[in-house]
Amino acid sequence: MLTVNKKNEYSNFLKEKLIDKGWQFIESKENNIVLNKKYSELEEINIVIDNNTNGSSVFHLTLPLKNSIFSFYKKINDEKIFSEYLTQYIDYISL
């Protein structure tokens, strides 16, 4: 249940920041969020939230590189670092 709450929190954040900039939700499962840019399907944001046995979460983040066909993958074990990283990235691509 904790994973679903976190997923919903990040889904709402992404919706608020990206929907009016041409992004669309492709998939939203219990622990997974996938968005892509309309008319540019290779630009895809993929977030997977996994629970550790100690109760913390692991975030798997795949982000498109600006002006590239390649993506960047990062595994982050701390929610605060993940939130800051995601916010900075969203601000960067929203310029």
C-alpha positions in Angstrom: 0.0 0.0 0.0 2.9 2.4 0.8 4.2 1.9 -2.8 0.8 2.8 -4.2 0.6 6.0 -2.2 4.1 7.0 -3.3 3.2 6.2 -6.9 0.1 8.3 -6.7 2.1 11.2 -5.2 4.7 11.1 -8.0 2.0 10.6 -10.7 0.2 13.8 -9.5 3.5 15.7 -9.4 4.3 14.6 -13.0 0.8 15.3 -14.2 1.0 18.8 -12.8 4.4 19.6 -14.3 4.3 17.7 -17.7 0.8 17.1 -19.1 0.5 20.7 -20.4 4.0 20.4 -22.0 3.0 17.6 -24.4 3.6 14.5 -22.2 1.1 11.7 -21.7 0.7 8.8 -19.3 1.2 5.5 -21.1 1.0 3.1 -18.1 0.3 3.5 -14.4 0.5 0.2 -12.5 0.8 -0.4 -8.8 4.5 0.4 -8.7 5.2 1.8 -12.1 4.7 5.1 -13.9 5.4 5.5 -17.7 5.0 8.7 -19.6 6.1 9.7 -23.1 6.1 12.8 -25.2 3.3 13.0 -27.7 4.5 12.5 -31.3 8.0 11.5 -30.0 7.5 8.1 -28.4 11.2 7.5 -27.8 11.2 10.2 -25.2 9.9 8.1 -22.3 10.0 8.6 -18.5 9.8 5.3 -16.6 9.7 5.1 -12.8 9.5 1.8 -10.9 9.2 1.9 -7.1 10.2 -1.3 -5.2 10.0 -1.9 -1.5 13.0 -3.2 0.4 12.7 -5.7 3.2 13.7 -3.0 5.7 10.6 -0.9 4.7 12.4 1.7 2.6 11.9 2.1 -1.2 14.2 1.7 -4.1 13.5 3.9 -7.1 14.4 2.9 -10.7 14.4 5.9 -12.9 14.8 5.9 -16.7 14.9 9.3 -18.3 15.3 10.4 -21.9 18.4 12.4 -22.7 17.6 15.8 -24.3 18.1 15.8 -28.1 19.2 12.1 -28.1 17.8 8.7 -28.9 19.3 7.3 -25.7 18.0 7.1 -22.2 19.6 7.4 -18.8 19.0 4.8 -16.0 19.6 5.5 -12.3 18.8 3.4 -9.2 18.2 5.5 -6.2 17.9 4.1 -2.6 16.8 7.3 -0.9 13.4 8.9 -1.4 14.6 12.4 -0.7 17.4 12.2 -3.2 15.0 10.7 -5.7 12.5 13.5 -5.2 15.2 16.2 -5.6 16.7 14.4 -8.7 13.3 14.1 -10.4 12.3 17.7 -9.6 15.6 19.0 -11.1 15.2 16.9 -14.2 11.6 18.0 -14.7 12.6 21.6 -14.3 15.4 21.0 -16.9 13.3 19.5 -19.6 10.5 22.1 -19.0 12.8 25.0 -20.1 
